[in-house]
Amino acid sequence: MTAGLAGTDASGDGARHPTLPVGDPVPGWEARPWPPGSTLRGRVAVLEPLHAGHVDDLIAAWAGTDEAHWTYLPMHRPEGHGEVAAVVATMVDDPATVAYAVLVDGRACGVVSLMRIAPANGVVEIGAVVLGTPLVRTVASTEAQRVLMGHVLDDLGYRRVEWGATRSTRRRGRRRCGWATRSKASSARRS
């Protein structure tokens, strides 16, 4: 027999262990809506639902990226129209995610997705972040992430956003947003 996760039995079937406290239910909590994939506007960045029309812009944006840029992604760096179109199609066709193109001055410069969406728990992850060279370490990049977080937390009422990135990337991003620590990132939206 193997040990289960906290709150589950050893079989891992998800049943609550009756002796572990899990806290009181959140009063009035209701499942949140599935993110609709609507256009989101910031001052310099616009997020719009990803579609095949973004392929040519993404070819240009991703052309200057190096292999290290793709290290933590579940795909190799796409080369040429066919491979970029296949990446976009895969992202668009995945029913478990909501994929956005990040536009600056009307051109798609990268993509970002909502994934591991759990409306019943109010939890979503921002991932599959593939920024082209025009977006790396820019105001538009930071704004795109913040606009998406704001949409999920404020507009849709989710309780938690998980932000997949390397530790140093998260740290720099939190600084750009004015958050000093992980706990401040959560409390900053409440103020």
N, C-alpha and C positions, 0 to 999 in steps of 0.2 A: 504494500500500500504506500502511496506517495502522499506527501503533505499537500494540502490544498492551499489556495489563496486565502488570505484573511477574510472571514465572512462566508467561506464556502466549505463544504465538507471535503474529505480527502479524495473523493472520486472526481472532484473538479466539475461536478455537474451544475454548479451555480446555486445549489440549495444553501440557504443561510444556516450557519452554525448557530444553534439556539443559545450558546453561552457567550458569544462575542457581541459586545455592544456596538451598534452602528449609528447611534444617535437618534434624535427625534426627527420625525418627518418635517419637511419644510412646510409651514402652514400655507395653504392656498396654492401650492405648486401644481402646475399643469404642464403637460408636455408642450414643447415649443413647436412652431411650424417648421416644416422642411424649408431650408433657404431657397427662395424662388429663383435665384440667378438673375436678378434684375441689375440694370446698369447703376453703378455707384460713382458719384462724382466728388472729387476733391478739388483743391485749387489748381494743382498742376498735373494730377494723374486721374485717369478715368478707368474704372474697371467695368468691362462689359463681358457678357457671356462669350466664352471662347467659341469660335466657329471657323470653318474652312477658309473664310475670307481673310483670316489673320496669317495664313501660312507664309505668304511672300514677305510680310514685315518681319516675321519671326526668323526666317532664313537670314535676313540681313542682320537682325539684332543678335542672333546666336553665333554668327560667323566669326566674331572676334573672341569668343570665349575659348579658354584653354581646357585641357582635360581635367584639371583640378576643380574647375567649376562644376563638373558633373559627378564628382567623387561619391557623394552621398545620395545620388538619385538612382532609382531602380531602372535606369536605362543608360545606354551609351549616348554620346553626343551625336545627334542626327546630322547627316551630311546630305545636302541637296533637297530638292523639292519633295521627292517621294518619301524620304525618311521623316522630314519635318511634318508633312501631311499625315503620315501614319501616326506620329506622336500626338498630333492635334486630334485626329479621329479617335484614338484610344482614349484620350482624356475626355472628349466630348461624349463619347458613347458609354462611359462608365456610369451606371445608374447610382453608384454609391458615392459619387463626388459631384461637386458643383465647381466647374472650372471657369476661370476668368482670364481674359487677356488684359494686361496692364498697358494702357495707351498713354502716350505723351505726345502732344501736338498731333493727335489723330492717328498715330502710328503705333502698332503693337510692338512693344519692346521687351515683353516677357509674359509669363503666365504665373498664376497662383491658384490654388484650389482649396476648397473646403472639403475635408475628408473625415472619415471616421465619425460621421454625423450621427449623434444619438439624441434625437429630439425628446425622448422620454426622460432623459437625465439632464438635458440642457447643456450638452458637451459637444464641442466640435474641434477639429484640428485644422490649422492652416498648414498646408504642406504642398508638395510638388511645386515648390517655388523655383522657377527657372528664369532668372533675369538675364537679359541680354546685356552686352557691354554698355549700351546707353543708359542703363538703369543702376548699375552697380554703384553702391555707396552714394546715392543721390537723394535729394529731397523727395523726388517723385517715388522712389522705392520705399522710403520710410512712410510717406503719405499713403501709398497704396495699401501697405500692411495695416496702418492705423485706420483707414477708412473701412477696410474689411472687418477688422476687430470691432469697430464701433457699430457697424451694421449688425453683426452677430449678437453683440452684447446689448446694445441699446435698442435697436429696431426690432430684433426678433426675440429678445429677452432670454437668451441663453445665459447660463451661469458661469461657464468656464470655456475658455479658448486655450487650446494647447498649440504651441507655436514650435514646430520642429525646425531646429537649426543647431549648428554647432555652438558650444558654449561661448566662444569668443564672438560669434555672429550675434547671438542673443544679447550678450552684454552690450555690444556696440549699438544694437537696435534699441535696447531699453534706454540707453543714454540719449540717443537721438530723439526719443519720445518724451524725455524728461523723467523717466522712471529710474530710480537708483537701484532698486532690488526687485526680486520676483514678487514679493508681497505688495510692494508699492504699485506694481503693474496692475494687480487686481483691484487695489483700493483706489487707484487714480480714476478709474471709470465711475466709481460710486460718488465721487465728490463733484 
